[in-house]
Amino acid sequence: MTATTEAPDTAAEQIEAAGTLMSLLTAHAHLRAPAVQVELQIVPGTCDFAWGLSISLHDGLDHFEQWRAALGLDPAAVDLKQRGQTHWLTVTGMHASTLVTLSGFFTLDPGDDQ
């Protein structure tokens, strides 16, 4: 991972994150297809930015858990967030020297216990 405090200048700086994406999709082609973005992310615990992957799933927490395990992200680091009836789990960590943020979105019915 190459971190910087300034905005990157060239597309070449995205190659590491894009390579990690290709590797993940190849190794885990049997998992549910996520929405993926290569984007600048703040490196946890710093003020630095690095190109990383944002991986989102919108159709079931079981798919979130499958991807979390495949990425080797710590289950204890998963956070629950909420806005109205929309809830999501999120976890950030490193995979193959690339910063990865995984999010799984879900909606609770108004009658469901929280």
N, C-alpha and C positions, 0 to 999 in steps of 0.2 A: 504494500500500500504506500502510495506517495501522497503525503499530506502537504498542504500549502495554506498560508494565511491569505493569499491573493487569489483572484479569479484565474482559472486556467486559461491558457492562450490557444491551445490547439486540440483538435480531436484526438490526437495521439495519446493524450493523457487519459482517455477513456478505455484504451485497449485492454488494460488489466481487468477492469470490471466486466467488459464485454467478453473477454476470454473466460472469466469465471462463470458468466451466464451461459455460454455455450457448453461448458463442461457440466454445469448443473443440469441443463436440459437434456443433455446426452445421457448422463448417468441416471437420471430420474424420469425418463420419458414415460414411465408407467403411471406417474402421479398426475393428479388433476392439474390442468393447465392454469397457471396463475397469470395475473396481469403483472408485467415487469417493466420497470423503468431504470435506466442508468442515469443517476443524478448525483449532484454534489450533496454530501452529507457532512454534518459536523461530527468530527471524531470525538467519541465520548471522553469526557474528562479533559478536553483541550478546547482551544479556540480555533483549531485547524479544520480545514475542509479537505475532503478526499472524495474521489469518484467512487460510488458504491452502487449497490442494487437495492431497489425498493420492490419487494415482492408482496402482492396482495391477492387474497382469496376472498370470494364473496358468496360462497355457496356451501358452507358447512365447516364447523370447527374440527371435524375429523380430518378434513383436508389440511387445515392449518397445522394440526398436530403431526400429520405425516410429513409435511415440509419442514416443520421445526426439527423433528428427529433426523430427517435426511441432511439438514444443514448442520446438525450437531450443535444447535443453539440451546443454551441452558434453560430448562423448564422453570427454574426458580426465578429467572429474569423476566418472565412474561408479565406484562402489565395489562390490566383491564381498564378500558376507557369507555366513556359514555357521552352521547349527546342526544337528548330526547330518548326515543325508543331504539336508536341505533347504538349498538355496542360493538367494540372491537378489542381484540387481543393484539398486542404488539410486543416484539422482542427484537433487540439489536445485538449483533455480535459479528465476529469475524468468520469468514469461510474462505479458505485458500488465499489468505492475505487480502481479501476484499471485504469491506464493510457491508453488511447485509442487514436490512430492516424488513422483517416479516410481519404482515398484518393480516388478521382474519376478521372479517366483518359479519355481524349477525344482528337480527332483530328479535326482540322478545315480544310476544303477544301481550297486550295490556293485562290479561288475566294471569300471566305466568308469575310465579314467585321469583324474586331476585336474590 
